[in-house]
Amino acid sequence: MRKRDASATAAKSPRGGGGPVSLVTATAKQGDIGVYLDSIGTVTPVYTASITSQVNGIVTAVHYKEGQVVHKGDSLIDIDARPYQASLLQAQGTLERDTNLLAQSKMDLQRYHEAWDRNAIPKQTLDDQEKLVLQQQGTLKFDEGVVQFDQVQVDYCHIVSPITGRVGLRLVDPGNVVQSSGTLTLAVITQIQPITVIFTVPEDNLGQVQARLQKNAKLTVDAFDRSALKQVASGMLLTLDNQIDTTTGTVKARASFDNKDAKLFPNEFVNVRLLVDTHRGATLIPSSTIQHNGQTAFVYVIQANVAHMRVIQPGVADAGTTEVTGIAPGDVLANSSFDKLQDNAKVVVSSKPTPGNNAGSAAP
């Protein structure tokens, strides 16, 4: 009874019975495929401003909210400016006094010129008055410098945002004392629109990228999440660094992203794909149709329900599609049942994968 069961099983087997192999197919197509370089990058703001105090005083007001997007010139922090305003007022008074003294000296100089023309005064008196005017002009410039310096100190008491960006967590509160010589950071602002990603390019691919940049080509850079499955943003390559890192054999590159939806966050790690070139009019097939025998790659071309082994040369691969040479667009290829296929085997094309098909298995 057991022997009869074994014979029945062998009769049902495709190899034992020599019947046709049921499989699904794929058709080679002509199209374009991109040449990509994959890397890991870090989201880096174009500008980051860490604001510290330039004067000594008490914080009187904090105008920003944590996480707020501020624009250039928006008020951030106020420091008690009364001591500096008093000093500015004194400097302005000194300037006003010396301005009038200079005006008086110039009037006297004009009178001395008229008297000298009438030979009413000695030349020495006229010369002394001329030098006095010059001295007072120098004093006036000094006073103007003091006024400008004090005005700057008053302006330092009203801190505004130097860039447009997002402000971080609040670091000071009203009533805190700040020092000009201290290292206390009052606020940190990072520009998030646009934003950049810094990543590395292997030195072996450097010439390939440089050749495109020298032709002023705009190279697309896509940023993906940590799993490298979901695309986060798309931008353009800006430039390459000016030297290769000898410890890693790579060169840094910077890409710019609009980041209008703020999906890229400063210092975030992302997976980067740089589109170096595009091969147009290439013969494209699903990567699952390619089988390997050692270093040789081949496919099964289906003609008149017969599988013919065809050696091919794979090229660029992307998203499950591979560029190949050795077959023509329109050729029908086997895309399953590779464990049962061999050269010149008879096949039956099925619209659906049959049970037991192994689309990605290696060739026997």
Summary of the structure (lengths in Angstrom):
residues: 364
radius of gyration: 39.9
end to end distance: 32.9
largest distance: 152.5
contacts: 1059
relative contact order: 0.20
helix: 27%
strand: 39%
